[in-house]
Amino acid sequence: MSADITAVGGTNGESEELSTGHQVELPLSTHATMTGAVLSASPEAVHELLPGGLRPIRATRDRAAVTLLCVDYDRIGYDSGITPYNEFGVLIPAVDGDTRTLPYASVFTRGVSGYVWHLPVTSEPAKALGVDIWGYPKEVADITHDDDGSTRRTSVHIDGQHLIDVTVERPPMFSQSDTSVGYTTKDGSVLREDLELHGEIGLWPYSSNISYSLGEHPRAERLKELDLSDRALMRFAADTEFIIHEGQRVGPV
């Protein structure tokens, strides 16, 4: 079955039919718990992973950033029929056009925004949801989240190969709303999706309360080339409504 999408990136206020037969309305409202960490990385190596028109943020005076994101979705839309799923994301905090970024400050304003480089999920409908509408680079994987008190441990395997293990201690969370931006590529275009978060959100700068180990999967080998830091520039957590808007074209890939 082919998807019936109103436009590349979807259309706010319209219902989109996925290749699995599920229907979702944009902007898409979900609910999820998240943990993550923003790590410093080689700017030259990170830039090689970005499509045309995007630039990595200046996380520090001479470093870019990579974000590791561990997500447990318990609601996808309101009547979509898509069951809860787990997700792991590798994002590259980036901006388009002539947007200026400032060292250190950009980590807190744009550290959880950026180009989605890899996004494994745990079901075919979850994969179709991202691929069909926005072009999210999803593939089906074995992803487990082990929540123990304030700590989430995430393990990801793809086709039997170990991608990554990530452990993040949640910082204190407070009721608030925030916005961010996601970038994807679809049908030869770079798309920008406005994102909203409404719920419990926490951020903590310059933290050693995270750890990760990379496996032997080809994506893990690529991550090893980015000179990722062991200490986080920022760790974060959320228990929140997460809203994804239509994708708007910002330029060619």
N, C-alpha and C positions, 0 to 999 in steps of 0.2 A: 504494500500500500504506500502511495506517495503522500507527502505532506501537502496540505492546502493552506499556505501562508499568504496573507494579504499583501505583504511587501517584504523585501529583504530587511530583516530586523524586526518584522512585525509592525502592528499599528495599535497605538493606545486606543482603547474603547472598542476594539474588535475582538472577536473570538477566532483563535487560530487552531487548525486541526493538524495534529502531529501525524507522522508516518505510522504510529502505533494505533491511531484511531482516537486517542485522547484529545479532548478539547480544553484549551485554557484561554482565559481572557487577559488581555494586557491593559494596564500594567499588572504583572503577575504578583499577587500577594502570597508569601510563604511564611512559615514560622520555623525558626531554627535555633539551635545552640551552636556556638562557634568558639573555637580557641585558635590562636595563631601567634606568629612571631615574625617580625621584620628583621632581616639579617642584612648586614652590609655585604657588598659584592664588588667585584671588579667592574668598573664602568665600561671598559672596552669589551669584555666578554658578554656582559648583559646587553649591550647595544646590538650585538650580533643576533640576538634572539627577537628583536623588535621588528615589526613591519614598518614599511615606509611611513614617514610623517609623525612617528612617535619618538620621543626622547626620554631616557631614564631620568628620574629626579636626582638631584644632588643630595644624597642622604647625609654625607659629611663633606668636608672640603674636597676630598679626592676619591670618594666612594659612591657607588650607586647602591641599590637595594633590591632584595628579593623577599617576597612574603610567602610564608607557608601557612596554609589555611585549612583547618580541620572542622568539618561541618556535619551536623546531624539534623536533617530536615524531618519534622514531624507533621507538617502540613504543606501541601502544594496546591495553591489555589483554594477554591471552596467546594467545587463539584467536579474536579478534574478526573477523579478516579485513579490518579497516580499515587501509589502507596509511598509511605515514608522511605527515605534512603539516606545513605551516608555518602560523603563527598570529601575529596582532598584536593586542594588547589595550590598551584604554584603561580603566583602573580608577580609581575615586574612593575613596581610603581613607576608610572610614566605619565607624560603629558603630551598633548598635541599642539601643533602650531607654534606660536611664539610665546606660549605661557612660560613665565619666569618661575624658577624654583630656587629656594634659598637653602643652603646647607643647614642641617639639624632641624630647622623649623618645618621643612617639607616632609620629614618623617611623620610628624604628627598630623599634618593637614592632608597628606596624600599617601601615607604608608599603607593604607588598606584599600587604596584605589590602584588601578593600573591594568596593564595588558595581561589577559589570562593566557598563560603559556601552556598549561597542562591542567586537566580537570577530570580525574577519574571519578566514577560514580558506581553504585552497586546494583543498578537495574537498567534494562533496555529502555523502559519509558523515561527514566531520568536522563539517559543519554539522548534520546530523541528530543526531549524538551529543550535541551541546550543547543544541540546541533541544528535542528530543523529551523528554529526561529533566529537565533543570534550567531550561530557558528561557533559556539563554545567548543573547545577541543576536548570533548568528553570521550571516554572509553570505559567499558565495564571492567570493574576490578573487585578484588576482595579487600574491603576496608573495614577495620574494626576500631571502634572507640571504646576505651575502658575508662569510665569516669569513676574516680576514687577521691571523694571529698572535693577539694579544690583543684585537683589535678586531672587532666585528660591525657591519656596515652593513646596514640593513633598508630596503627600499622597498616601498610598498604602493600599488596602483592598484585601483580598483573601477569596473567598467563603463567602463574607459578614462579615468577621472578620477583624478588624482593625489591621494592622501590625505595621505601623509607619507613623509619619509625620516628615519631615525634612525640615529645612529652612537653606539655606547657602547664605551668601553674597559673590558675586564673587570678588576675588581679581583682581588687574590690570593684564591684559593679554598682552603677547607680542608674535610676530611671532617666532616660534622655532620648533625644532624637538626633540623628546624624545623617549626612548624605555622603555619597562617594560616587566614583565613576568607574565603569568597567570598559575595557576595549577588547574587541574580538575582530576576527576577519571572516567574511563570508562573500562568496561570489565575486572575488576580486576587489572587495572594498574593505576598508577599515571602518568598523562601526563603534560608536560610543553609546553606552547605556547608562542612563542616570539611575542611581540606586538609592534607596531609602532604608534606614533602620530606625525602628521605634520600639524601645523596650529597655532592658537592663544592659548597659554597656560599660566596660572598664578598660582602661589603658594604663600601662606602666612602663616608663622609659628605662633604657639602659639596664637590662636585667640579665642575670645569669640563671634565672629560674626556668630555663628551657634547655632541652637537649634534643639532638636528632642524630640519626645514623643512616647513611645512604647505602643502598644495596647494590646489586649487580645489574638491575634493569638498565637498558640503554638511556632512558631519561635520567636515571640516577647518575650514570657515568657523565652525562652532559652537565648535570648540576655540580659535579665534582670539579669541573673546569672553571666554575664561576668564582672560586676563592671565597666561599661563604664564610662569614664569621661564626665563631662559636657562641659569642655573647650577643644577645638580641639588642638592637637599637630600640625596640619596643615590643612588648608582648600585650596581647589583648584577649578579651573574651566578650561574648554577648549571648543573651537569651532574649530574642527579639523577633518582631515582625520584620521580614526582609522583602522589599518590593523592588522588582526589576521592570524598568520601563522599556519601551520600544528602542531598537537600535537605530541611531541616526548616522548617516554616512559622513565621515570626515575626510575621506580621500581614498586614493587607490592603495592597494597593498604595496 
